[in-house]
């Protein structure tokens, strides 16, 4: 069976939970599917979103832009994505699109945390992901494109290949040593149909633990 191509249109990270809209192609036409998951995203996925923060700062002309530009010139913009100095900004989503010239674009969805408390949410303008040679062209298009591809890769791994963070459950194996179990770690919701798919981890049956033998203490010579 031929593997179906999934084109991500929008991905939003709420804490560590993802809501994703993607397109599947069918003979009768394309279909947009939106999936909301309660399963925590893998750290690789959340880190990929963090790598977009310097681009968000530059594209929205935040006051930290000069500092981002300086550091990018010194060590590369790809190396400052998780810098604590820029923790007042966050990128929680991306929206993919096309320009008038049919070039792929991305809109970064983010927020800025205020010193007085609370936050302000806003989006960047749609940014093309290929150099076009314009006068005001974004100088880090190639790096942004690579960062976006990393996010898209991790989102697809999460949705279709089961790459997510495992929430460890505390189980009393002493009491239930002979009983197999399934631990539910979350569920996937299809927001179009409302259907929920539970995600469980099955543990194979174990034999009962043998009683501890009596130990006799022998004084050291």
WORA-V628468 format. One line per field, one symbol per residue. phi: phi as a letter, one per 30 degrees, with the letter a starting at -180 (. if undefined). A space follows every 10 residues. Layout:
BEGIN
phi=???
END
This chain:
BEGIN
phi=.ddddccdca bbccibccbb cbcccbedkd bdbcbcbcde ddeddddddd ddeedddddc hdddeddddd ddddbjddcb dcdddcddcb ccabbcabdd cicdbbcdca abdcddjiab cacdddcdcb dbiddcdddc ddddeddddd dddddddddc bicbdccdcd cddddcdccd bbcdclaccd ddcidccdcb cccddcdddd ddddccdced d
END
